[in-house]
Amino acid sequence: MELEQYEKMAEAILFAGGEPVEQKTVAAAMELDEEAAVAVLESLQAKYEKFASSIEVLRLDTQWQLCTRKEYEPYIRSAFEIKRNIPLSQAALEVLAVVAYNQPVTRAFAEQVRGVDCSGVMSTLAEKGLIEEAGRLDLPGKPIAYRTTPLFLRSFGLSSLEDLPPIADEAETSEKEDEAERQEEIKDQQSLFDGQ
């Protein structure tokens, strides 16, 4: 079978899926190994890019989705009278960052990092589909662990969690602050010297 035929099969699967589809599911449906299926999906993705279509193929870690490009969002909202999403609060963004960089995490862990109750914020993030339950940890009380979802990746334009920006090392940040203070002291001493 030719690549073009496999691309059409993959396109039909993604279109019918509506939601992100695991690449192993696509591979099984096309009777290919996963590596070959990924090559087909990447080729389909490139084809949509080449023709500058209003539709794109997104890779969300090990899942793939067919969806419209962001620049067409206003027209889609207008056509379907979709209410504008309320942006995430600073607290929600902080909790989301804690989950994204440390997943799977418990609510208690997020509260320990932030120093405040996070139950309401985590419920909101789960309702919006940005985080989900990832089972229970083997700890006393069997707390629920949370992880980010494919919607989180799509919402922030990430292909996988490896695309998250690196966290500045605390020691590095502390060194920069110390260096800035030393430079300020040198300037103060220099101005005293220049004034004499």
Disulfide bonds with the S-S distance in Angstrom:
none
